[in-house]
């Protein structure tokens, strides 16, 4: 009976910290949406909102880490429970970094607005990459909530699409700068935006890898897709 009581308490702790993680994920997703809106419309107010939200994201990361430390100290979890707590910690860190990338986009948007080059830059061509990155993060959070390894594998495969969009945009931007050297400075800001979107996709990919770690106990951070599929096929 005492074991059941302790198990119930642990489950309650886990549910609480998992809810906080999803809350953080939702906040970061809203940050990305605001950043993409700021980019699409060169909206300084939307950019400012992204930067204001950054403080909340940072505070939530600290709070979740504190909760995780408390759970580990009080419950001393082992095996899959411990892996899940570690994965939540790493996912929290990745979400905070996604927030950093959104803030970086907001700062670049402000810089482009200040340059007065908003009408001449090909910012609209980043829309596909932005949609892919935000969609990938949403899928990663949903897969984490369900610990869905099949969805995690699909996310790892989809990340390549963002990389291809980034490479294509860089080639276009280089051509654009060569045609009009006056746009080099704001174009470099746009290049940093493209890189930030690529990094958001990378963080979503990291979260997908943590799901496989929790469920299978396999660290696939530097594994090929073939090795990951092999790990998932093992009982």
N, C-alpha and C positions, 0 to 999 in steps of 0.2 A: 504493500500500500504506500509506504513512504517513497518508493522508487517511482510509482505512478504519479505521485504528487510532484516530485522533482521534475519528472518528464513533462508534466503539464505546465509547470512554471517555465521550463526551458522553451517549450513550444510557444508560450506567450511572449517570451523575450524575443524569440526569433521572428515571430509575426510582427512584433512592434518595429524591430530594426529593418525588416524587409519592407514594411510600409513606408518607413522613412526614406529608404533607398528609392522606392518608386516615386515618392514625393519629390525627391531631388531630381530624379530623371525627368519628371514632368516640368519642373522649373527650368532645367537646362534645355529641354525641347522648346519651351516658350522663348528662351533666350535666342535659340537658333532662328526661330520664326521671325522674331523681331529684327535680328541681324540681317536676314535675307530680305525682309521688307525694306530695311534701311538701305540695302544695296540696290534693290530693284528700283526704288523711287528716289534714291539719294536723299533720304529723309533724316535730317539731323536730330529730330526729336526721338525717332525710333532708335537711333544709335545711342542717344543719351540714356534711354530706358534700359538698353542692353548693359551698359556700364554700371548703372545703378543696381541691377539685378545681381551683378557679379559678387557684391558684398554678401548677399543672402546665400548664394551658392557656397562661398567660402565658409560661412558660418555653419551651414548644414553639414559640410564635410567634417568639420571639427566635432560637431555634435554626434554624428554617426560613429566616428572613430572612438569617441569617448564611450558610447554605448557598447560597441564591440569589445573594447578592452574590459569593460565591466562584466559582460557576459562570459568572456573567456576566464576571467579571474574567479567568478562565482560558480560557474557550471563545469569548468574544466572539460570541455567537449573533446571527443576523439573521432577518428575516422571521417566519415562523410560530413558529420556536423561541423567538425573543425574546418574541413575543406570549404564548406559553405560560408562560414564566417570569414575565412581568408578571401574567398571570392567576392563577398560583399565589400570587404575593405578595399580590394583592388578595383572593383567596379566603381566604388565611390570616388576613388582617386582619378579614374579615367573620366568620370562625369565632370569632376571639377576641372579637368584639363579641357574637356569639350567646352565648358563655360569660358575658359581662357581663350579658346579659339574664336568663340562667338564675340567676345570682347575685342579681340584683335581685329575681326572684321569690322566691328563698329568704329574702332579707331581709324582704320584705313578709309572707311566711308567718310568720316569727318575730314580726313586729310584731302581726299579727292574733292569734297565740297569746297574746302578752303582754296584749292587750286583753281577752281572755276572751270574745270574740264569735264564736268558731268555729262554734257551733251555729246562729246566726241569719243568717249570711251566705250568699248564693246562689252559693257557690264552684263547686258542681257544674255550673252553667250554662256555665262556662268550659271544660269538658271537650272540647267539639267544637272550639273554637278551638285548644286545646292539641294535640289529635290532628292537626288540619290543619297546624299550624306544624311539629311534629316530623316529620310525614310529608313535608312539602314540603322540609325540609332534607335528609332521607334521599334523596329523589328527586334533589335538586340535586347531591349528592355522587356519586350513582351516575351521573348524566348527565355530570358533569365527568370522572369516571374513564374514560368511554367517548367523551367529546367528542361527545355525541349532541345535535345541534341540534333535532331534532324533540321530544325530551324537554324540552329547554330551553324551547321555545316553549310546551309544555303547562304547564310550571311557571309561566311568566309569566301565563298565563290563569287558573290556579288561585289565584294570590295574591289575586284579587278576592274569593274566598270568605272568606278570613280577614278582610279589611277589612269585609265585610258582617256577619260574626259580631261583630266588635269594635263596630261601630256599633249593632247590636241590643242587645248587652250593656250598652253605656253608657246607652241609653234605659231599660232595665230597672233599672239601678243607680240612676239618678236618681229614678225612681219609688219605689224601695225606700227611699232616703234621705229622701224627702219624707214617706213614711208613718211613718218612725221616725227622727227626727233624732239619736237617741242612737247610731245606727250610722254616722253620717257619717264619723268618723275611720277605723274599720276598712274602711269601704266605699271610701274613697279609696285605701287600700292595695290593695284588690282591683282598683280602676281602674288602678293602676300595673302590676299583674300582667297585666291584659288588654292594656295598651299594650305590655308587654314581649313578649307572645306575637305581637302584630301586627308588632313590629319583627323578631322571628325570621323571620317570613314574608318581610319586606322583604329581609333578608340572603340568604335562599334565592333570592329573585328576582334579587338582584345577582349571585350565583354563576351563575345561568342566563344572565345577560347576558354574563358573561365567556366562557362557552362559545362563544357566537356570535361574540364578538370574536376568539377564537383561530382558529376554523374559517373564518370569512368575512372577517376583518380589518375588520369594521364595528363602530363604537362605537354601541351601541343604548341607552345608559343613559337617554336622555331621549326616546326615540322611542315613537311609538304602536304598538299591536299591528299595525296595518295596515302601517306602515313596516317593522316587524321582519319580518313575513311576506314583504314585498317583497324585503327584503335576503336572506332565506333562499332565495328562489326564483331569485335570480341565480346564475349559474354561478361 
